[in-house]
């Protein structure tokens, strides 16, 4: 049985293993792209003025 390390080290190890195993897949080849979704930008856009108001008051 393997001794458990810190949770952040375990997570990094798991992500590294996942990335290495997925890199062998021929469909996983190519450039990585990132897109912004409205699920992310909507709350961020609404939260900006709220953050500004809280900073002004506090």
mmCIF file as gemmi writes it, N, C-alpha and C atoms, coordinates in Angstrom:
data_model
loop_
_atom_site.group_PDB
_atom_site.id
_atom_site.type_symbol
_atom_site.label_atom_id
_atom_site.label_alt_id
_atom_site.label_comp_id
_atom_site.label_asym_id
_atom_site.label_entity_id
_atom_site.label_seq_id
_atom_site.pdbx_PDB_ins_code
_atom_site.Cartn_x
_atom_site.Cartn_y
_atom_site.Cartn_z
_atom_site.occupancy
_atom_site.B_iso_or_equiv
_atom_site.pdbx_formal_charge
_atom_site.auth_seq_id
_atom_site.auth_asym_id
_atom_site.pdbx_PDB_model_num
ATOM 1 N N . UNK Axp A 1 ? 0.844 -1.178 0 1 0 ? 1 A 1
ATOM 2 C CA . UNK Axp A 1 ? 0 0 0 1 0 ? 1 A 1
ATOM 3 C C . UNK Axp A 1 ? 0.889 1.241 0 1 0 ? 1 A 1
ATOM 4 N N . UNK Axp A 2 ? 0.575 2.169 -0.863 1 0 ? 2 A 1
ATOM 5 C CA . UNK Axp A 2 ? 1.365 3.381 -0.997 1 0 ? 2 A 1
ATOM 6 C C . UNK Axp A 2 ? 0.983 4.389 0.08 1 0 ? 2 A 1
ATOM 7 N N . UNK Axp A 3 ? 1.998 5.007 0.689 1 0 ? 3 A 1
ATOM 8 C CA . UNK Axp A 3 ? 1.728 6.042 1.686 1 0 ? 3 A 1
ATOM 9 C C . UNK Axp A 3 ? 1.195 7.282 0.981 1 0 ? 3 A 1
ATOM 10 N N . UNK Axp A 4 ? 0.203 7.897 1.59 1 0 ? 4 A 1
ATOM 11 C CA . UNK Axp A 4 ? -0.402 9.083 0.981 1 0 ? 4 A 1
ATOM 12 C C . UNK Axp A 4 ? 0.408 10.316 1.332 1 0 ? 4 A 1
ATOM 13 N N . UNK Axp A 5 ? 0.604 11.152 0.348 1 0 ? 5 A 1
ATOM 14 C CA . UNK Axp A 5 ? 1.3 12.411 0.548 1 0 ? 5 A 1
ATOM 15 C C . UNK Axp A 5 ? 0.296 13.524 0.766 1 0 ? 5 A 1
ATOM 16 N N . UNK Axp A 6 ? 0.746 14.724 0.571 1 0 ? 6 A 1
ATOM 17 C CA . UNK Axp A 6 ? -0.159 15.865 0.686 1 0 ? 6 A 1
ATOM 18 C C . UNK Axp A 6 ? -1.185 15.815 -0.432 1 0 ? 6 A 1
ATOM 19 N N . UNK Axp A 7 ? -2.406 16.279 -0.143 1 0 ? 7 A 1
ATOM 20 C CA . UNK Axp A 7 ? -3.457 16.204 -1.178 1 0 ? 7 A 1
ATOM 21 C C . UNK Axp A 7 ? -3.094 16.947 -2.46 1 0 ? 7 A 1
ATOM 22 N N . UNK Axp A 8 ? -2.398 18.092 -2.344 1 0 ? 8 A 1
ATOM 23 C CA . UNK Axp A 8 ? -2.061 18.825 -3.561 1 0 ? 8 A 1
ATOM 24 C C . UNK Axp A 8 ? -1.053 18.054 -4.408 1 0 ? 8 A 1
ATOM 25 N N . UNK Axp A 9 ? -0.144 17.326 -3.774 1 0 ? 9 A 1
ATOM 26 C CA . UNK Axp A 9 ? 0.806 16.511 -4.524 1 0 ? 9 A 1
ATOM 27 C C . UNK Axp A 9 ? 0.089 15.338 -5.191 1 0 ? 9 A 1
ATOM 28 N N . UNK Axp A 10 ? -0.867 14.749 -4.498 1 0 ? 10 A 1
ATOM 29 C CA . UNK Axp A 10 ? -1.627 13.65 -5.091 1 0 ? 10 A 1
ATOM 30 C C . UNK Axp A 10 ? -2.419 14.135 -6.303 1 0 ? 10 A 1
ATOM 31 N N . UNK Axp A 11 ? -3.017 15.306 -6.193 1 0 ? 11 A 1
ATOM 32 C CA . UNK Axp A 11 ? -3.792 15.848 -7.315 1 0 ? 11 A 1
ATOM 33 C C . UNK Axp A 11 ? -2.893 16.123 -8.503 1 0 ? 11 A 1
ATOM 34 N N . UNK Axp A 12 ? -1.732 16.699 -8.256 1 0 ? 12 A 1
ATOM 35 C CA . UNK Axp A 12 ? -0.804 16.976 -9.353 1 0 ? 12 A 1
ATOM 36 C C . UNK Axp A 12 ? -0.344 15.686 -10.011 1 0 ? 12 A 1
ATOM 37 N N . UNK Axp A 13 ? -0.075 14.678 -9.185 1 0 ? 13 A 1
ATOM 38 C CA . UNK Axp A 13 ? 0.363 13.394 -9.727 1 0 ? 13 A 1
ATOM 39 C C . UNK Axp A 13 ? -0.736 12.79 -10.599 1 0 ? 13 A 1
ATOM 40 N N . UNK Axp A 14 ? -1.981 12.851 -10.125 1 0 ? 14 A 1
ATOM 41 C CA . UNK Axp A 14 ? -3.099 12.297 -10.879 1 0 ? 14 A 1
ATOM 42 C C . UNK Axp A 14 ? -3.299 13.048 -12.194 1 0 ? 14 A 1
ATOM 43 N N . UNK Axp A 15 ? -3.18 14.374 -12.156 1 0 ? 15 A 1
ATOM 44 C CA . UNK Axp A 15 ? -3.328 15.16 -13.383 1 0 ? 15 A 1
ATOM 45 C C . UNK Axp A 15 ? -2.21 14.854 -14.365 1 0 ? 15 A 1
ATOM 46 N N . UNK Axp A 16 ? -0.995 14.705 -13.863 1 0 ? 16 A 1
ATOM 47 C CA . UNK Axp A 16 ? 0.135 14.384 -14.722 1 0 ? 16 A 1
ATOM 48 C C . UNK Axp A 16 ? -0.069 13.024 -15.386 1 0 ? 16 A 1
ATOM 49 N N . UNK Axp A 17 ? -0.506 12.028 -14.607 1 0 ? 17 A 1
ATOM 50 C CA . UNK Axp A 17 ? -0.748 10.695 -15.164 1 0 ? 17 A 1
ATOM 51 C C . UNK Axp A 17 ? -1.865 10.727 -16.2 1 0 ? 17 A 1
ATOM 52 N N . UNK Axp A 18 ? -2.905 11.491 -15.922 1 0 ? 18 A 1
ATOM 53 C CA . UNK Axp A 18 ? -4.016 11.608 -16.867 1 0 ? 18 A 1
ATOM 54 C C . UNK Axp A 18 ? -3.558 12.264 -18.16 1 0 ? 18 A 1
ATOM 55 N N . UNK Axp A 19 ? -2.757 13.323 -18.045 1 0 ? 19 A 1
ATOM 56 C CA . UNK Axp A 19 ? -2.263 14.008 -19.242 1 0 ? 19 A 1
ATOM 57 C C . UNK Axp A 19 ? -1.361 13.098 -20.061 1 0 ? 19 A 1
ATOM 58 N N . UNK Axp A 20 ? -0.509 12.335 -19.394 1 0 ? 20 A 1
ATOM 59 C CA . UNK Axp A 20 ? 0.395 11.442 -20.118 1 0 ? 20 A 1
ATOM 60 C C . UNK Axp A 20 ? -0.363 10.308 -20.796 1 0 ? 20 A 1
ATOM 61 N N . UNK Axp A 21 ? -1.37 9.77 -20.131 1 0 ? 21 A 1
ATOM 62 C CA . UNK Axp A 21 ? -2.131 8.682 -20.75 1 0 ? 21 A 1
ATOM 63 C C . UNK Axp A 21 ? -2.984 9.203 -21.903 1 0 ? 21 A 1
ATOM 64 N N . UNK Axp A 22 ? -3.501 10.412 -21.776 1 0 ? 22 A 1
ATOM 65 C CA . UNK Axp A 22 ? -4.316 10.984 -22.848 1 0 ? 22 A 1
ATOM 66 C C . UNK Axp A 22 ? -3.496 11.462 -24.024 1 0 ? 22 A 1
ATOM 67 N N . UNK Axp A 23 ? -2.225 11.776 -23.792 1 0 ? 23 A 1
ATOM 68 C CA . UNK Axp A 23 ? -1.371 12.271 -24.871 1 0 ? 23 A 1
ATOM 69 C C . UNK Axp A 23 ? -1.092 11.199 -25.916 1 0 ? 23 A 1
ATOM 70 N N . UNK Axp A 24 ? -1.242 9.943 -25.54 1 0 ? 24 A 1
ATOM 71 C CA . UNK Axp A 24 ? -0.989 8.844 -26.471 1 0 ? 24 A 1
ATOM 72 C C . UNK Axp A 24 ? -2.137 8.641 -27.447 1 0 ? 24 A 1
ATOM 73 N N . UNK Axp A 25 ? -3.29 9.194 -27.148 1 0 ? 25 A 1
ATOM 74 C CA . UNK Axp A 25 ? -4.463 9.042 -28.006 1 0 ? 25 A 1
ATOM 75 C C . UNK Axp A 25 ? -4.272 9.864 -29.279 1 0 ? 25 A 1
ATOM 76 N N . UNK Axp A 26 ? -4.413 9.263 -30.464 1 0 ? 26 A 1
ATOM 77 C CA . UNK Axp A 26 ? -4.219 10.011 -31.712 1 0 ? 26 A 1
ATOM 78 C C . UNK Axp A 26 ? -5.199 11.171 -31.867 1 0 ? 26 A 1
ATOM 79 N N . UNK Axp A 27 ? -6.371 11.076 -31.284 1 0 ? 27 A 1
ATOM 80 C CA . UNK Axp A 27 ? -7.346 12.167 -31.392 1 0 ? 27 A 1
ATOM 81 C C . UNK Axp A 27 ? -6.997 13.346 -30.492 1 0 ? 27 A 1
ATOM 82 N N . UNK Axp A 28 ? -6.075 13.141 -29.562 1 0 ? 28 A 1
ATOM 83 C CA . UNK Axp A 28 ? -5.705 14.206 -28.629 1 0 ? 28 A 1
ATOM 84 C C . UNK Axp A 28 ? -4.583 15.083 -29.167 1 0 ? 28 A 1
ATOM 85 N N . UNK Axp A 29 ? -4.15 14.84 -30.383 1 0 ? 29 A 1
ATOM 86 C CA . UNK Axp A 29 ? -3.048 15.61 -30.951 1 0 ? 29 A 1
ATOM 87 C C . UNK Axp A 29 ? -3.577 16.919 -31.515 1 0 ? 29 A 1
ATOM 88 N N . UNK Axp A 30 ? -2.731 17.933 -31.495 1 0 ? 30 A 1
ATOM 89 C CA . UNK Axp A 30 ? -3.115 19.221 -32.059 1 0 ? 30 A 1
ATOM 90 C C . UNK Axp A 30 ? -3.022 20.329 -31.039 1 0 ? 30 A 1
ATOM 91 N N . UNK Axp A 31 ? -3.479 21.477 -31.44 1 0 ? 31 A 1
ATOM 92 C CA . UNK Axp A 31 ? -3.379 22.669 -30.615 1 0 ? 31 A 1
ATOM 93 C C . UNK Axp A 31 ? -4.511 22.728 -29.592 1 0 ? 31 A 1
ATOM 94 N N . UNK Axp A 32 ? -4.173 23.227 -28.423 1 0 ? 32 A 1
ATOM 95 C CA . UNK Axp A 32 ? -5.171 23.394 -27.362 1 0 ? 32 A 1
ATOM 96 C C . UNK Axp A 32 ? -5.812 24.768 -27.52 1 0 ? 32 A 1
ATOM 97 N N . UNK Axp A 33 ? -7.128 24.814 -27.433 1 0 ? 33 A 1
ATOM 98 C CA . UNK Axp A 33 ? -7.828 26.092 -27.509 1 0 ? 33 A 1
ATOM 99 C C . UNK Axp A 33 ? -8.672 26.276 -26.257 1 0 ? 33 A 1
ATOM 100 N N . UNK Axp A 34 ? -8.84 27.529 -25.881 1 0 ? 34 A 1
ATOM 101 C CA . UNK Axp A 34 ? -9.684 27.869 -24.738 1 0 ? 34 A 1
ATOM 102 C C . UNK Axp A 34 ? -10.728 28.867 -25.215 1 0 ? 34 A 1
ATOM 103 N N . UNK Axp A 35 ? -11.952 28.673 -24.792 1 0 ? 35 A 1
ATOM 104 C CA . UNK Axp A 35 ? -13.037 29.57 -25.185 1 0 ? 35 A 1
ATOM 105 C C . UNK Axp A 35 ? -13.738 30.063 -23.936 1 0 ? 35 A 1
ATOM 106 N N . UNK Axp A 36 ? -14.224 31.293 -24.01 1 0 ? 36 A 1
ATOM 107 C CA . UNK Axp A 36 ? -15.004 31.848 -22.907 1 0 ? 36 A 1
ATOM 108 C C . UNK Axp A 36 ? -16.454 31.492 -23.118 1 0 ? 36 A 1
ATOM 109 N N . UNK Axp A 37 ? -17.092 31.051 -22.085 1 0 ? 37 A 1
ATOM 110 C CA . UNK Axp A 37 ? -18.495 30.682 -22.156 1 0 ? 37 A 1
ATOM 111 C C . UNK Axp A 37 ? -19.329 31.733 -21.425 1 0 ? 37 A 1
ATOM 112 N N . UNK Axp A 38 ? -20.578 31.855 -21.835 1 0 ? 38 A 1
ATOM 113 C CA . UNK Axp A 38 ? -21.454 32.823 -21.176 1 0 ? 38 A 1
ATOM 114 C C . UNK Axp A 38 ? -21.693 32.426 -19.719 1 0 ? 38 A 1
ATOM 115 N N . UNK Axp A 39 ? -21.531 31.149 -19.4 1 0 ? 39 A 1
ATOM 116 C CA . UNK Axp A 39 ? -21.684 30.718 -18.013 1 0 ? 39 A 1
ATOM 117 C C . UNK Axp A 39 ? -20.586 31.299 -17.119 1 0 ? 39 A 1
ATOM 118 N N . UNK Axp A 40 ? -19.472 31.655 -17.72 1 0 ? 40 A 1
ATOM 119 C CA . UNK Axp A 40 ? -18.36 32.243 -16.978 1 0 ? 40 A 1
ATOM 120 C C . UNK Axp A 40 ? -18.437 33.767 -17.034 1 0 ? 40 A 1
ATOM 121 N N . UNK Axp A 41 ? -18.638 34.294 -18.224 1 0 ? 41 A 1
ATOM 122 C CA . UNK Axp A 41 ? -18.571 35.747 -18.403 1 0 ? 41 A 1
ATOM 123 C C . UNK Axp A 41 ? -19.765 36.476 -17.785 1 0 ? 41 A 1
ATOM 124 N N . UNK Axp A 42 ? -20.944 35.872 -17.8 1 0 ? 42 A 1
ATOM 125 C CA . UNK Axp A 42 ? -22.118 36.542 -17.223 1 0 ? 42 A 1
ATOM 126 C C . UNK Axp A 42 ? -21.945 36.867 -15.752 1 0 ? 42 A 1
ATOM 127 N N . UNK Axp A 43 ? -21.671 35.882 -14.907 1 0 ? 43 A 1
ATOM 128 C CA . UNK Axp A 43 ? -21.462 36.185 -13.489 1 0 ? 43 A 1
ATOM 129 C C . UNK Axp A 43 ? -20.253 37.082 -13.247 1 0 ? 43 A 1
ATOM 130 N N . UNK Axp A 44 ? -19.209 36.929 -14.035 1 0 ? 44 A 1
ATOM 131 C CA . UNK Axp A 44 ? -18.028 37.777 -13.853 1 0 ? 44 A 1
ATOM 132 C C . UNK Axp A 44 ? -18.364 39.232 -14.177 1 0 ? 44 A 1
ATOM 133 N N . UNK Axp A 45 ? -19.151 39.434 -15.216 1 0 ? 45 A 1
ATOM 134 C CA . UNK Axp A 45 ? -19.527 40.791 -15.602 1 0 ? 45 A 1
ATOM 135 C C . UNK Axp A 45 ? -20.441 41.428 -14.546 1 0 ? 45 A 1
ATOM 136 N N . UNK Axp A 46 ? -21.353 40.637 -13.991 1 0 ? 46 A 1
ATOM 137 C CA . UNK Axp A 46 ? -22.237 41.156 -12.946 1 0 ? 46 A 1
ATOM 138 C C . UNK Axp A 46 ? -21.502 41.344 -11.624 1 0 ? 46 A 1
ATOM 139 N N . UNK Axp A 47 ? -20.486 40.531 -11.382 1 0 ? 47 A 1
ATOM 140 C CA . UNK Axp A 47 ? -19.762 40.617 -10.112 1 0 ? 47 A 1
ATOM 141 C C . UNK Axp A 47 ? -18.801 41.786 -10.042 1 0 ? 47 A 1
ATOM 142 N N . UNK Axp A 48 ? -18.367 42.301 -11.179 1 0 ? 48 A 1
ATOM 143 C CA . UNK Axp A 48 ? -17.428 43.437 -11.198 1 0 ? 48 A 1
ATOM 144 C C . UNK Axp A 48 ? -17.966 44.654 -10.459 1 0 ? 48 A 1
ATOM 145 N N . UNK Axp A 49 ? -19.155 45.146 -10.786 1 0 ? 49 A 1
ATOM 146 C CA . UNK Axp A 49 ? -19.694 46.307 -10.065 1 0 ? 49 A 1
ATOM 147 C C . UNK Axp A 49 ? -19.932 46.02 -8.572 1 0 ? 49 A 1
ATOM 148 N N . UNK Axp A 50 ? -20.302 44.801 -8.258 1 0 ? 50 A 1
ATOM 149 C CA . UNK Axp A 50 ? -20.5 44.438 -6.848 1 0 ? 50 A 1
ATOM 150 C C . UNK Axp A 50 ? -19.171 44.517 -6.104 1 0 ? 50 A 1
ATOM 151 N N . UNK Axp A 51 ? -18.115 44.001 -6.699 1 0 ? 51 A 1
ATOM 152 C CA . UNK Axp A 51 ? -16.789 44.1 -6.089 1 0 ? 51 A 1
ATOM 153 C C . UNK Axp A 51 ? -16.371 45.553 -5.914 1 0 ? 51 A 1
ATOM 154 N N . UNK Axp A 52 ? -16.63 46.369 -6.933 1 0 ? 52 A 1
ATOM 155 C CA . UNK Axp A 52 ? -16.293 47.79 -6.835 1 0 ? 52 A 1
ATOM 156 C C . UNK Axp A 52 ? -17.049 48.486 -5.711 1 0 ? 52 A 1
ATOM 157 N N . UNK Axp A 53 ? -18.341 48.168 -5.571 1 0 ? 53 A 1
ATOM 158 C CA . UNK Axp A 53 ? -19.125 48.781 -4.503 1 0 ? 53 A 1
ATOM 159 C C . UNK Axp A 53 ? -18.62 48.334 -3.134 1 0 ? 53 A 1
ATOM 160 N N . UNK Axp A 54 ? -18.28 47.067 -3.006 1 0 ? 54 A 1
ATOM 161 C CA . UNK Axp A 54 ? -17.77 46.579 -1.721 1 0 ? 54 A 1
ATOM 162 C C . UNK Axp A 54 ? -16.424 47.212 -1.375 1 0 ? 54 A 1
ATOM 163 N N . UNK Axp A 55 ? -15.582 47.413 -2.365 1 0 ? 55 A 1
ATOM 164 C CA . UNK Axp A 55 ? -14.299 48.071 -2.113 1 0 ? 55 A 1
ATOM 165 C C . UNK Axp A 55 ? -14.491 49.532 -1.734 1 0 ? 55 A 1
ATOM 166 N N . UNK Axp A 56 ? -15.475 50.19 -2.366 1 0 ? 56 A 1
ATOM 167 C CA . UNK Axp A 56 ? -15.725 51.596 -2.059 1 0 ? 56 A 1
ATOM 168 C C . UNK Axp A 56 ? -16.275 51.765 -0.647 1 0 ? 56 A 1
ATOM 169 N N . UNK Axp A 57 ? -17.138 50.844 -0.225 1 0 ? 57 A 1
ATOM 170 C CA . UNK Axp A 57 ? -17.748 50.935 1.113 1 0 ? 57 A 1
ATOM 171 C C . UNK Axp A 57 ? -16.757 50.518 2.189 1 0 ? 57 A 1
ATOM 172 N N . UNK Axp A 58 ? -16.017 49.437 1.912 1 0 ? 58 A 1
ATOM 173 C CA . UNK Axp A 58 ? -15.126 48.863 2.925 1 0 ? 58 A 1
ATOM 174 C C . UNK Axp A 58 ? -13.856 49.579 2.971 1 0 ? 58 A 1
